């Protein structure tokens, strides 16, 4: 069984994001970049399936500028077998990303495409669903548990009302939620081994996909800072301030 794991290069989730002075975009200069946390969970689950003898090969694929090879190498150090980079300086939107991944699916013929449910930068939660539609594959989204049995996979999904378990026929698309697993740390020997694992570089032009989007970012702003709270001595004082100052009662 072959598992394809799309990953994305994003600002590390521990880093405070800054906005450029002209409000055109996020300032990425000198910031630590890493694998999107949901994508990292997908890599971990794919590697666990391989370690359990369910999968035979894990392929990490990333779309972006040359620097995203750093995140592919990280995925290889975590246990992926080989990498694919679709190199572009553009910032593809979810539909273009799904179309590019659909071309890779067509070439690689994986039994499972395992990807994060969303990225922490765009936060769109669209690519997995679009990919399933383009490839005509069943989908299990927001997975908190994945169990493979022959040509079927059971996916326990987190929904508003609790948990729903669906059974999908392979090949299938699965998107990961936070509670699926706890990603491991890459060991030094595996980091060294990852340097020798192959990464194939492709371009959107080779795959016949147009990556220019129809959306334009007009302005990027930092969220408004919250004002400090006010301490009160009694309930009566609180009610008075809510009535006279906040005017909510």
Secondary structure, 3 states (H helix, E strand, C coil): CEEEEEECEEECCCCCCEECCCCCCEECCCCCEEECHHHHHHHHHHHHHHHCCCCCEEEEEEEECHHHHHHHHHHHHHCCCEEEEEECCCCCCHHHHHHHHHHHHHHHCCCEEEEECCCCCCCCCCHHHHHHHHHCCEEEEEEEEEEEECCEEEEEEEECCEEEEEEEECCEEEEECHHHCCCCCCCHHHHHHHCCCCEEEEEHHHHCCCCCCCCCCCCCCCCCCCCCCCCCCCHHHHHHHHHHCCCCC
